[in-house]
Amino acid sequence: MKKHLAGLILALPLLSSMATAQSFPSKPIRWLVPYAAGGGSDFLARTIGQTLSSQVGQTVVVDNKPGANTAIAAAETARSPADGYTVLSADNGTLIFNPVLYKTLSYNPVKDLAPVTLMGRFPMILVVGPSLPVTSAKDFIAKAKATPEGLNYGSAGAGSPHHLAMELLKVETGLTMTHVPYRGAAPALAEVAGGQVPAMMVDLAAGAAFIKSGKVKALAVANAKRLPQLPDVPTFAELGYKNVEAAALVGMVVPVATPADVITALNKQVVAAINEPAVHKRLSDFGVEPVGNTPAQFAELLKSETARWQKLIRDLKITLD
């Protein structure tokens, strides 16, 4: 009898955890977005969150918490109860770049946050202003090399995927270029379109209107394959630069102590929302490549991307302190 009772006591936490996962979610989910409303990460969260809410019968509250290169929202998520009811949209900056860009950080992406799924990719595109006399990426590279002082380039901000994508291009092509950071992709694009800055890397979600209207010229995509929305724009690999692949990766993470079965339940629901045909189409039309993978696949991707990008940041001695 005592042995049976001891076994039952040992099984109680497991039974409790299974019951929690089966009933998850039983209350509203708070979804932190580390950027202001209106951007790509915000669109991704609200589009998926709306369908997720309908699927699970609970409110999904998107809470925009911009600041400190996403660290404010990341630190708040890390300190939140590990029950699956606080989730964070986390990109390369949050999970890969920040730990080497800053000497001190208010959170540790590996020790404090657990991956749920990669929601979407925002592949980077090299764009130039109409006043720059180039018609291809090869022209652009030749022009930059022929300019003794090099060219300036804009970005959505220091330490952003846009910034580091151009730094990668510089390394792979041997270019001399000077970084001009802006507060977001929109003001940087406006400067490129106006001729104040010759070029930048931008994602399609931010740059589509500028590209379609001819305000900027798309020269090459830093992606493994051509983008369906820009079928005439070659990849850097096609031009001989196979290592120039870069995208803003936006995934969902939760506090690290969140039970595995709750993460599994959350993953299943979020992936189902991403794969809902209307959501999939909305994301694609916006310029996002929808993904929706497993926590293990997302963790493996983060591992390989961390090795690649942290080496680049260290080699170039880029710091934001």
Buried (B, 14 or more C-beta within 10 A) or exposed (E): EEEEEEEEEEEEEEEEBEEBBEEBBEEEBBBBBBBBEEBBBBBBBBBBBBBBBEBBEBEBEBEBBBEBBBBBBBBBBBEBEBBBBBBBBBBBBBBBBBBBBBEEBBBBBEEBBBBBBBBBBBBBBBBBBEEBEBEBBBBBBEBBBEEEEEBBBBBBBBBBBBBBBBBBBBBBBEBEBEBBBBEBBBEBBBBBBEEBBBBBBBBBBBBBEBBEEEBBBBBBBBBEEBBEBBEEBBBBBBBEBEEBBBBBBBBBBBBBEBBEBBBBBBBEBBBBBBEBEEBBEBBBEBBBBBBBBBBEBBBEBBEEBBEBBBEBBEEEEBEBE
